[in-house]
Amino acid sequence: MVNEGDGGGERAARPKRADARRNEKTLLDAAAAVFVASGVEAPIRDIAAKAGVGTATIYRHFPTRADLIVAVYRHQVESLAEAGPALLETSATPYAALASWIDLFVDFVVTKQGLASVLQSDDPCFDPLHSYFLDRLVPVCTRLLDAAAAAGEIRSGQDAYELMRGVGGLCAGAGNNHRYDARRLVALLVAGLRRVDEGGRK
């Protein structure tokens, strides 16, 4: 039987759950940054230092490195999925929202390149991630493209999956060449989507 004290206990626990979510987000953001800088085999103590916590805290949330890698990937996908509608609400134009979202997508792809060798491993825990990525992000990119096309800013009929593959390919081309500016090339690709009027103006 549930008494009144139990209800109060549940209400008291809710802020802790919110704090736990914020703490987990801090850990995942720190892990993503360290993965970009040092690779997915970076010492856990480096991630802990960046997050401002002890290593025991990380292991409490993520008992294995694979758990942490999966969580980082899913966290970044969710952040991107949520950013699309938010950018449409706050940007000056749908095209501006699209360009901003693609810029965020580049950040994601750079992190994913660091995870690539792990994600392509034989560990079955990584198998669902690619489908999860497509299921969450292709509809978001489609919505941005459709909004920009409806506003007359880009050519209609653009395929979100094709665009995302193109951006990924440009980012992958960098390798270790510091003269290769993937972000600049992606910006040129997105600029190429702009609709040209009969006078040749965009």
C-alpha positions as CSV (number, residue, x, y, z in Angstrom):
1,M,0.0,0.0,0.0
2,V,1.4,3.4,-0.9
3,N,1.2,6.1,1.8
4,E,1.5,9.9,1.5
5,G,5.2,9.7,2.5
6,D,5.9,7.7,-0.6
7,G,4.5,10.4,-2.9
8,G,6.6,13.0,-1.2
9,G,9.7,10.8,-1.6
10,E,9.0,10.5,-5.4
11,R,8.7,14.3,-5.7
12,A,11.9,14.7,-3.8
13,A,13.7,12.3,-6.1
14,R,12.7,14.1,-9.3
15,P,15.3,16.9,-9.0
16,K,18.0,14.3,-8.4
17,R,17.0,12.6,-11.7
18,A,17.2,15.9,-13.5
19,D,20.6,16.5,-11.9
20,A,21.7,13.1,-13.1
21,R,20.6,13.8,-16.6
22,R,22.6,17.1,-16.6
23,N,25.6,15.3,-15.2
24,E,25.4,12.7,-17.8
25,K,25.1,15.3,-20.6
26,T,28.3,17.0,-19.2
27,L,30.1,13.7,-19.3
28,L,29.0,12.9,-22.8
29,D,29.9,16.4,-24.1
30,A,33.4,16.0,-22.5
31,A,33.8,12.5,-23.9
32,A,32.9,13.7,-27.4
33,A,35.4,16.6,-27.2
34,V,38.2,14.2,-26.0
35,F,37.3,11.7,-28.7
36,V,37.7,14.3,-31.4
37,A,41.1,15.5,-29.9
38,S,42.6,12.2,-28.9
39,G,40.6,9.3,-30.4
40,V,38.2,6.9,-28.7
41,E,41.1,5.1,-26.9
42,A,41.8,8.3,-24.9
43,P,42.3,7.7,-21.2
44,I,39.1,7.8,-19.1
45,R,41.0,10.2,-16.7
46,D,41.2,12.7,-19.5
47,I,37.5,12.7,-20.0
48,A,37.0,12.9,-16.2
49,A,39.3,15.9,-16.0
50,K,37.4,17.7,-18.8
51,A,34.1,17.0,-17.2
52,G,35.3,18.0,-13.8
53,V,34.5,14.7,-12.1
54,G,36.3,11.6,-10.8
55,T,36.9,8.5,-13.0
56,A,34.6,6.5,-10.6
57,T,31.7,8.8,-11.7
58,I,32.2,7.9,-15.3
59,Y,32.4,4.2,-14.6
60,R,29.3,4.5,-12.5
61,H,27.4,5.9,-15.5
62,F,29.2,3.9,-18.2
63,P,30.8,0.6,-16.9
64,T,32.6,-0.1,-20.2
65,R,34.2,2.0,-22.9
66,A,31.7,0.6,-25.4
67,D,28.9,1.8,-23.2
68,L,30.4,5.3,-23.3
69,I,31.0,5.3,-27.1
70,V,27.4,4.2,-27.8
71,A,26.1,6.9,-25.4
72,V,28.2,9.6,-27.0
73,Y,26.9,8.7,-30.4
74,R,23.3,8.6,-29.4
75,H,23.6,11.8,-27.4
76,Q,25.0,13.7,-30.4
77,V,22.3,12.2,-32.8
78,E,19.6,13.4,-30.4
79,S,21.1,16.8,-30.1
80,L,21.1,17.1,-33.9
81,A,17.6,15.9,-34.2
82,E,16.4,18.4,-31.7
83,A,18.4,21.3,-33.3
84,G,16.6,21.1,-36.6
85,P,13.1,22.2,-35.5
86,A,14.7,24.7,-33.1
87,L,16.7,26.3,-35.9
88,L,13.6,26.6,-38.1
89,E,11.9,28.5,-35.3
90,T,14.7,30.9,-34.5
91,S,16.6,31.4,-37.8
92,A,15.9,34.4,-40.1
93,T,15.1,32.0,-43.0
94,P,14.6,28.3,-43.6
95,Y,17.8,28.3,-45.7
96,A,19.7,29.9,-42.8
97,A,18.3,27.2,-40.6
98,L,19.5,24.5,-43.1
99,A,23.0,26.0,-43.3
100,S,23.3,26.2,-39.5
101,W,22.1,22.6,-39.1
102,I,24.5,21.3,-41.7
103,D,27.3,23.1,-39.8
104,L,26.3,21.2,-36.7
105,F,26.2,18.0,-38.8
106,V,29.8,18.6,-39.8
107,D,30.7,18.7,-36.1
108,F,28.9,15.4,-35.6
109,V,30.6,13.8,-38.6
110,V,34.1,14.9,-37.3
111,T,33.3,13.1,-34.0
112,K,31.9,10.1,-35.9
113,Q,35.1,9.8,-37.9
114,G,36.9,9.3,-34.6
115,L,34.5,6.6,-33.8
116,A,34.5,5.0,-37.2
117,S,37.0,2.1,-36.6
118,V,35.1,1.2,-33.4
119,L,31.7,1.4,-35.0
120,Q,32.8,-0.9,-37.8
121,S,34.1,-3.5,-35.3
122,D,32.5,-6.9,-34.7
123,D,31.0,-5.8,-31.4
124,P,27.2,-6.3,-31.8
125,C,26.4,-3.5,-29.5
126,F,27.3,-1.0,-32.3
127,D,25.2,-2.7,-35.0
128,P,21.9,-0.7,-34.5
129,L,23.7,2.7,-34.4
130,H,23.7,3.4,-38.2
131,S,20.0,2.7,-38.5
132,Y,19.3,4.8,-35.5
133,F,21.3,7.7,-37.1
134,L,19.3,7.5,-40.3
135,D,15.9,7.1,-38.7
136,R,16.5,10.2,-36.5
137,L,18.3,12.5,-38.8
138,V,17.1,12.0,-42.4
139,P,13.6,13.2,-41.5
140,V,15.0,16.3,-39.8
141,C,17.2,17.1,-42.8
142,T,14.2,16.5,-45.1
143,R,12.1,18.9,-43.1
144,L,14.8,21.6,-43.4
145,L,15.2,21.1,-47.2
146,D,11.4,21.1,-47.7
147,A,11.0,24.3,-45.8
148,A,13.8,26.1,-47.7
149,A,12.3,24.8,-51.0
150,A,8.8,26.0,-50.0
151,A,10.3,29.4,-49.3
152,G,11.8,29.5,-52.8
153,E,15.4,29.6,-51.4
154,I,16.7,26.3,-52.8
155,R,15.9,24.0,-55.7
156,S,13.1,21.6,-54.9
157,G,13.5,17.9,-54.9
158,Q,16.7,17.7,-52.9
159,D,17.3,14.3,-51.2
160,A,18.3,14.5,-47.6
161,Y,20.1,11.2,-47.5
162,E,22.1,12.1,-50.6
163,L,23.1,15.5,-49.1
164,M,24.1,14.0,-45.8
165,R,26.2,11.4,-47.6
166,G,27.8,14.1,-49.6
167,V,28.7,16.1,-46.5
168,G,30.1,12.9,-44.9
169,G,32.2,12.3,-47.9
170,L,33.7,15.8,-47.9
171,C,34.5,15.5,-44.2
172,A,36.1,12.0,-44.7
173,G,38.3,13.4,-47.4
174,A,40.4,15.5,-45.0
175,G,42.4,12.6,-43.6
176,N,45.5,14.1,-41.9
177,N,45.8,16.9,-44.5
178,H,45.7,20.1,-42.5
179,R,45.3,22.2,-45.7
180,Y,42.0,20.4,-46.4
181,D,39.1,22.6,-45.1
182,A,36.1,20.3,-45.0
183,R,33.9,23.0,-43.5
184,R,34.6,25.4,-46.3
185,L,33.8,22.7,-49.0
186,V,30.6,21.8,-47.2
187,A,29.6,25.5,-47.2
188,L,30.2,25.5,-51.0
189,L,28.0,22.4,-51.4
190,V,25.2,24.0,-49.4
191,A,25.5,27.3,-51.3
192,G,25.1,25.2,-54.5
193,L,21.6,24.3,-53.4
194,R,20.5,27.9,-53.7
195,R,17.9,28.6,-56.4
196,V,19.1,30.7,-59.3
197,D,16.7,33.1,-61.0
198,E,16.6,33.8,-64.7
199,G,19.0,36.7,-64.2
200,G,21.6,34.4,-62.7
201,R,21.1,35.7,-59.2
202,K,20.7,33.6,-56.1
